[in-house]
Amino acid sequence: MTVFPPDQLKDVLAQSDFVVIAAPHTPETYKLFNRERIRWMKRSAFLINIGRGVIVDLADLTAALQAGEIAGAGLDVYEIEPLPKAHPLWQMENVILTPHCAAASPRVPERHLETLLENLRRFVSGQPLLNVVDKKMWC
C-alpha cells in the first residue's frame, strides 16, 4: 500500500479508477471534492463516499455525472440527508445510493467494545489512547 500526502491529490486522482472517501468532516475536508477536483479524475473513474456527506459538493458531483466527467458514483452519505426524493441522483443508472448504512455490520458493536476496552487498558497503564480526536482541528 502507498500513502500519498495531500499535495499529491491531483496526481492520485488522475490515475485512480476508484476514489473512496472515508475521511472525517474537518475544515480541510469540507467540499474537498468540488467540480474542479472531480475533473482531475479519469472519465472512467468512480467516486465512492462512505465518509461524511459534506466532503463532496452534491451539486458539483451531480453536474459532473450529468456531463459524463466521471463514470459513476457510490454514495452512502450526502451533503443533504436524507437525499431529497426528487434529486436527480436517484434516476442515474451509474449511481448507487445507500441510506447511510453501508458500515452496518454485526461486528460493529464488538469492534467498538474492543476499542473501548483497549483504551481503558491503555489509560490505566499510562499508554497513549487509540483514535484520539484533536478538537483544535475543528471550527
Secondary structure, DSSP 8 states (H G I E B T S, - for coil): -----GGGHHHHHHH-SEEEE-----TTTTT-B-HHHHHTS-TT-EEEE-S-GGGB-HHHHHHHHHTTSSSEEEESS-SSSS--TT-GGGG-TTEEE--S-TT--TTHHHHHHHHHHHHHHHHHHT---SS---GGG--
